[in-house]
């Protein structure tokens, strides 16, 4: 067991806590016992004196005094002006000054002083202990003297001190044993989680974090670690998919480039027309590679937060029309239809034009790739009460509900069956997500089976120039 392990630390802290409690007990028992005792006994004789003064004319005064003397463990003596004892309480505690004491000067002095009440403190010659005496003048002939020892010399104190020694030993033994098992009980789940975390760090994503203890913090820690494991598993899967899909997207155009280059060299070296066709295909595939590399670099820079927004004013309607115009070749050659609906002739917004161009381009590109047999893509720009809603719809098969939360991840949809995009890389939705997050624009997607999907984002009025 390591010196600085959690097990040892909890064990040490528990023992230190027990020693502190015992230290307080011994401090108050040994150092402050006499002081507490003095305060308590001073209060007791004062209360008895008040009772005697209150009931001094009561015919049952003797019974009252006996009861109070017993309750407070004090001695009460009533004498006349000649210092002869008229009454003495039944209780004589150890250390009390009795009427038989030879040193009665304090009584004579009080009687001569003609004072109503006086407090004396002297040494009891019988027990050699400090004694507190309160003298009261009851009437012109009778005087009461209430006294009690100021030192806790009763046998009970000796018993308490002996008991404290026994309790100290017992508490230390129990603390040692109980703290060991408590520290083990608390630290063992953390030790097990630490072992599992090391396996997770080594790439063993099948590990599970759990705590069988009814401790909220440990259960929360296990839940958090399981969540981290799931996220790391997902990230590893996405990394593998990214490598597989990027490799696929790189391999296809490279194969095409090599094939047409060899064909141009070996078969069409004398046919200029065929060579030109070969070169056009090679250029097209190089453009595809350029798009792929640019998309990867763009996504990487966004996720690394090295991109800053270059905001300026531009027309959203005009920008969207320009992007749609890029797909004129698809309209002419493959019968794609682009329906652009907008009520406003222009909407000037303040945003990063390049990134917004990427957003709209990638969403339209995604709709092209997954639209239905009618090859229809619908773009709506709608002015609402609080913002501008931009929608890009397709008429395809739709997206399953369980897939919707993950479609913004890189290549998520392609990991079941990779589909080479018509004019894209498969990273488009990740780029859209990062660009919209940089602008703090809300976005999302709705989808219906066999009716298509609608990707949308909202531009708040703060970004719109009025």
C-alpha positions in Angstrom: 0.0 0.0 0.0 1.5 3.3 -1.1 2.3 6.0 1.5 0.2 8.7 -0.1 -2.7 6.5 -1.2 -6.3 7.5 -0.6 -6.7 4.6 1.7 -3.8 5.7 4.0 -4.9 9.4 3.8 -8.5 8.7 4.9 -7.1 6.4 7.6 -4.7 9.0 8.9 -7.4 11.8 8.9 -9.8 9.6 10.8 -7.2 8.9 13.4 -6.2 12.5 13.7 -9.8 13.5 14.1 -10.2 10.9 16.9 -7.0 12.2 18.6 -8.3 15.8 18.5 -11.6 14.7 20.1 -9.7 12.9 22.9 -7.4 15.9 23.2 -10.4 18.2 23.8 -11.8 15.8 26.4 -8.6 15.6 28.3 -8.1 19.3 28.1 -11.5 20.1 29.6 -11.3 17.2 32.0 -7.9 18.0 33.5 -7.2 21.7 32.9 -10.6 23.3 33.1 -12.5 20.9 35.5 -11.7 23.0 38.6 -12.8 26.2 36.9 -16.1 24.7 35.7 -16.6 23.2 39.1 -16.0 26.6 40.8 -18.5 28.4 38.6 -21.1 25.6 39.1 -20.7 25.6 42.9 -20.8 29.4 43.2 -24.1 29.3 41.3 -25.4 26.5 43.6 -24.8 28.3 46.9 -26.2 31.5 45.5 -29.4 29.7 44.6 -29.7 28.1 48.0 -29.1 31.5 49.7 -31.9 32.9 47.6 -34.3 30.1 48.6 -33.4 30.6 52.4 -34.1 34.3 52.2 -37.3 33.7 50.4 -38.7 31.1 52.8 -37.0 32.2 56.1 -40.4 32.8 57.8 -41.9 29.6 56.5 -42.7 27.0 59.3 -41.3 24.3 57.1 -38.0 26.1 56.4 -36.0 23.1 57.8 -37.4 20.7 55.2 -36.9 23.2 52.5 -33.3 23.8 53.4 -32.7 20.0 53.6 -34.1 19.5 50.2 -32.1 22.3 48.6 -28.9 21.2 50.4 -29.3 17.7 49.1 -30.0 18.8 45.5 -27.1 21.2 45.4 -24.7 19.1 47.5 -24.0 22.0 49.9 -23.9 22.4 53.7 -26.2 24.8 55.5 -25.8 25.9 59.1 -28.0 28.5 61.0 -26.5 30.0 64.2 -27.6 32.7 66.7 -25.7 35.8 67.6 -23.6 33.8 70.1 -22.5 31.5 67.3 -24.4 28.6 68.7 -25.8 26.2 66.1 -29.6 26.3 65.9 -29.9 24.2 62.7 -27.6 22.2 60.5 -28.6 20.5 57.2 -28.8 16.7 57.0 -26.3 16.6 54.1 -22.7 17.0 54.9 -20.7 16.6 51.7 -17.0 15.8 51.8 -15.1 19.1 52.2 -17.9 21.1 53.9 -17.1 23.2 56.9 -19.2 21.8 59.9 -20.2 23.4 63.1 -17.6 21.5 64.9 -14.8 23.4 63.2 -12.6 25.3 65.8 -11.9 28.2 63.4 -15.1 30.2 63.6 -13.7 33.6 63.2 -15.4 34.3 59.9 -18.8 33.7 61.6 -18.0 36.1 64.4 -16.7 38.7 62.0 -19.9 38.5 59.9 -22.2 38.8 62.9 -20.3 41.9 64.1 -20.2 43.4 60.6 -24.0 43.7 60.6 -24.0 43.1 56.8 -26.9 41.4 55.0 -24.8 39.0 52.9 -21.1 38.3 52.6 -18.9 35.7 50.7 -15.8 34.1 52.2 -13.3 31.7 50.8 -11.0 29.8 53.1 -9.1 26.6 53.6 -11.0 23.9 55.4 -8.7 22.7 58.2 -10.2 19.2 58.2 -9.7 18.4 54.5 -7.3 21.2 53.6 -9.5 22.1 50.6 -10.7 25.5 49.4 -14.2 26.2 50.7 -16.6 28.9 49.5 -19.0 30.2 52.2 -21.9 32.6 51.8 -23.2 34.2 55.0 -26.7 35.6 55.2 -28.3 37.7 58.0 -31.8 36.3 58.5 -32.9 38.6 61.3 -31.4 40.4 64.2 -30.7 37.1 66.0 -30.2 34.4 63.4 -27.6 33.9 60.7 -27.2 31.3 57.9 -23.9 30.0 56.5 -23.9 28.0 53.2 -20.7 26.4 52.3 -19.3 24.0 49.7 -15.9 22.7 48.6 -14.3 24.6 45.6 -12.2 21.6 44.8 -13.7 18.5 43.1 -12.4 16.1 45.7 -15.4 13.9 45.5 -14.8 10.2 44.6 -16.8 10.7 41.5 -14.0 12.8 40.0 -11.5 10.0 40.5 -13.9 7.6 38.9 -14.4 9.9 35.9 -10.7 10.3 35.4 -10.1 6.6 35.5 -13.0 6.1 33.1 -11.5 8.7 30.8 -8.3 6.7 30.6 -10.2 3.6 29.7 -12.4 5.4 27.1 -9.2 6.9 25.5 -7.7 3.5 25.0 -10.9 2.0 23.7 -11.6 5.0 21.3 -8.0 4.7 19.9 -8.4 1.0 19.3 -11.9 1.4 17.7 -10.8 4.4 15.7 -7.8 2.4 14.3 -10.0 -0.5 13.3 -13.0 1.4 12.0 -11.0 4.0 10.1 -9.1 1.2 8.4 -12.3 -0.4 7.1 -14.0 2.9 6.3 -11.0 4.1 4.3 -10.9 0.7 2.4 -14.6 0.9 1.8 -14.4 4.4 0.2 -11.0 4.0 -1.6 -11.5 0.6 -3.1 -14.1 1.7 -5.8 -11.8 4.6 -6.7 -8.8 2.2 -7.0 -10.9 0.0 -9.3 -12.0 3.0 -11.4 -8.4 4.1 -11.7 -7.4 0.6 -13.0 -10.2 0.8 -15.5 -9.2 4.3 -16.5 -5.6 3.1 -17.3 -7.1 0.4 -19.5 -9.2 3.1 -21.2 -6.1 5.2 -21.8 -4.5 2.2 -23.5 -7.5 2.0 -26.0 -9.5 -0.8 -24.3 -12.9 0.9 -24.8 -14.8 -2.2 -23.5 -14.1 -1.3 -19.9 -16.9 -0.3 -17.6 -16.9 2.0 -14.6 -19.2 1.2 -11.7 -19.6 1.7 -8.0 -21.5 -0.6 -5.8 -21.3 1.8 -2.9 -24.3 4.0 -1.9 -22.1 7.1 -2.2 -23.5 9.8 -4.5 -20.1 11.3 -5.5 -18.7 7.9 -6.4 -21.7 7.1 -8.5 -21.5 10.4 -10.3 -17.8 9.8 -10.9 -18.6 6.4 -12.4 -21.3 7.9 -14.6 -18.9 10.7 -15.8 -16.2 8.1 -16.6 -18.7 5.9 -18.5 -19.8 9.0 -20.5 -16.1 9.8 -21.3 -15.6 6.2 -22.4 -18.6 6.4 -24.7 -17.4 9.7 -26.2 -13.9 8.3 -26.7 -15.4 5.2 -28.3 -17.4 7.3 -30.6 -14.4 9.5 -31.4 -12.3 6.4 -32.2 -15.0 5.0 -34.5 -15.3 8.4 -36.3 -11.5 8.5 -36.6 -11.5 5.1 -38.2 -14.4 6.0 -40.5 -12.7 9.3 -41.4 -9.5 7.4 -42.4 -11.5 4.8 -44.4 -13.7 7.3 -46.2 -11.0 9.9 -46.9 -8.8 7.0 -48.2 -11.7 6.0 -50.4 -12.2 9.5 -51.7 -8.5 9.9 -52.4 -8.1 6.5 -54.0 -10.9 6.9 -56.6 -9.7 10.2 -58.2 -6.1 9.1 -58.0 -7.0 5.9 -59.8 -8.9 7.9 -62.4 -6.1 10.4 -62.9 -3.5 7.6 -63.4 -5.8 5.6 -65.8 -6.6 8.6 -68.0 -3.0 9.8 -67.9 -1.8 6.4 -69.1 -4.6 6.3 -71.7 -3.6 9.7 -73.0 0.0 8.6 -73.2 -0.5 5.1 -74.7 -3.7 5.2 -76.7 -4.5 8.8 -77.6 -1.1 10.3 -78.1 -2.0 11.2 -81.7 -5.7 12.0 -81.1 -5.8 15.6 -79.9 -9.6 15.4 -79.3 -9.3 12.3 -77.1 -6.3 13.7 -75.3 -8.4 16.8 -74.5 -11.2 14.7 -73.1 -8.6 12.8 -71.0 -7.2 16.0 -69.7 -10.6 17.4 -68.8 -11.4 14.3 -66.8 -8.0 14.5 -65.1 -8.6 18.2 -64.2 -12.0 17.3 -62.9 -10.6 14.6 -60.6 -7.8 17.0 -59.4 -10.6 19.5 -58.6 -12.3 16.8 -56.6 -9.1 16.2 -54.7 -8.7 19.9 -54.1 -12.2 20.1 -52.7 -11.5 17.2 -50.4 -8.3 18.6 -49.1 -9.8 22.1 -48.6 -12.8 20.6 -46.7 -10.5 18.7 -44.4 -8.3 21.7 -43.8 -11.4 24.0 -43.3 -12.9 21.6 -40.7 -9.6 21.1 -38.9 -9.1 24.9 -38.6 -12.6 25.5 -37.4 -12.4 22.8 -34.7 -9.0 24.1 -33.6 -10.6 27.6 -33.1 -7.9 29.2 -35.2 -10.5 30.7 -37.6 -11.9 34.1 -36.7 -15.0 35.6 -38.2 -14.4 38.2 -40.8 -17.8 39.9 -40.6 -19.1 42.3 -43.2 -22.4 43.3 -44.8 -23.7 41.3 -47.8 -26.9 40.3 -49.4 -28.1 36.8 -48.4 -30.5 36.5 -51.3 -27.8 37.4 -53.9 -25.3 35.0 -52.3 -27.8 32.1 -52.4 -28.6 32.8 -56.1 -24.9 32.8 -56.9 -24.5 29.4 -55.2 -27.5 27.9 -57.0 -26.1 29.1 -60.3 -23.0 26.9 -59.8 -25.3 23.9 -60.2 -26.4 25.0 -63.7 -24.5 22.1 -65.2 -26.6 19.6 -63.1 -29.8 21.3 -64.2 -28.8 20.9 -67.9 -27.2 17.5 -67.8 -29.0 15.6 -65.0 -32.3 17.4 -64.9 -31.9 18.7 -61.3 -34.5 21.3 -60.2 -33.7 24.1 -57.7 -36.7 25.9 -56.2 -35.7 29.2 -54.5 -38.5 30.8 -52.5 -38.0 34.3 -50.9 -40.3 37.2 -50.3 -37.7 39.9 -49.8 -35.7 41.2 -52.8 -32.6 41.5 -50.6 -31.7 40.8 -47.0 -28.5 42.5 -45.9 -26.8 40.6 -43.0 -23.6 41.2 -41.1 -21.7 37.9 -41.0 -18.6 36.1 -42.4 -19.6 35.8 -46.1 -17.1 33.0 -46.9 -18.4 30.8 -44.0 -22.0 31.5 -44.8 -21.3 30.6 -48.4 -19.8 27.3 -47.2 -22.9 26.7 -45.1 -25.4 27.2 -47.9 -23.2 25.4 -50.5 -22.8 22.3 -48.3 -26.5 22.1 -47.3 -27.5 22.4 -51.0 -24.8 19.9 -51.9 -26.1 17.5 -49.2 -29.7 17.9 -50.5 -28.5 17.1 -54.1 -26.8 13.9 -53.0 -29.9 12.6 -51.1 -32.9 14.0 -52.9 -35.6 11.7 -54.4 -36.2 10.5 -57.9 -37.6 13.9 -58.9 -34.1 15.5 -58.4 -35.8 18.4 -56.6 -34.1 20.7 -54.1 -36.1 23.5 -52.3 -34.4 26.6 -50.7 -36.6 28.8 -48.6 -35.6 32.2 -47.0 -38.4 33.2 -44.6 -38.6 36.4 -42.6 -40.2 35.6 -39.2 -40.9 37.7 -36.1 -37.5 37.3 -34.4 -35.2 36.0 -37.1 -34.6 34.9 -40.7 -35.2 31.2 -41.3 -33.2 29.5 -44.0 -34.4 26.0 -45.1 -32.9 23.6 -47.6 -35.1 20.6 -48.3 -34.8 17.4 -50.3 -37.4 14.8 -51.3 -35.4 11.7 -50.5 -35.9 8.7 -48.1 -35.4 10.8 -45.0 -33.3 10.1 -41.9 -34.1 7.7 -39.1 -34.9 9.3 -35.7 -32.1 7.4 -34.0 -29.6 8.8 -36.5 -30.7 12.5 -36.3 -28.5 13.4 -33.3 -25.3 12.1 -35.0 -25.6 13.4 -38.6 -23.4 16.4 -37.9 -20.5 14.1 -37.0 -17.9 13.5 -39.6 -18.8 10.6 -41.9 -21.5 9.3 -39.5 -24.0 8.4 -42.2 -21.3 6.8 -44.3 -20.0 4.3 -41.8 -22.8 1.8 -42.7 -22.2 2.0 -46.4 -20.0 4.7 -47.9 -21.6 6.7 -50.7 -19.3 8.8 -52.8 -20.8 12.3 -53.1 -21.6 13.8 -56.4 -19.7 17.0 -55.7 -18.5 16.9 -52.1 -16.5 15.0 -49.5 -18.8 13.8 -46.8 -17.5 16.4 -44.4 -20.1 19.0 -45.4 -22.4 18.9 -42.4 -19.4 19.1 -39.9 -18.3 22.2 -41.7 -21.9 23.6 -41.5 -22.1 22.8 -37.8 -18.8 24.5 -36.9 -19.5 27.6 -39.1 -22.9 28.2 -37.5 -21.6 27.6 -34.0 -19.0 30.3 -34.6 -21.8 32.7 -35.6 -23.9 31.5 -32.6 -26.8 30.7 -35.0 -29.3 28.0 -34.0 -29.7 25.2 -36.5 -31.2 21.7 -36.8 -32.9 19.2 -39.0 -36.3 17.6 -39.4 -37.0 14.5 -41.4 -40.0 12.3 -42.5 -39.7 8.8 -43.9 -40.0 8.7 -47.7 -40.7 12.5 -47.7 -37.3 13.9 -47.3 -35.3 16.1 -44.9 -35.2 19.8 -44.1 -32.0 21.3 -42.8 -32.4 24.8 -41.4 -30.6 27.6 -39.5 -31.8 30.9 -38.1 -30.2 34.3 -38.4 -31.2 36.6 -35.5 -32.3 40.2 -36.2 -29.1 41.5 -34.5 -27.2 40.3 -37.6 -29.6 41.9 -40.0 -29.0 45.4 -41.4 -32.3 47.4 -41.5 
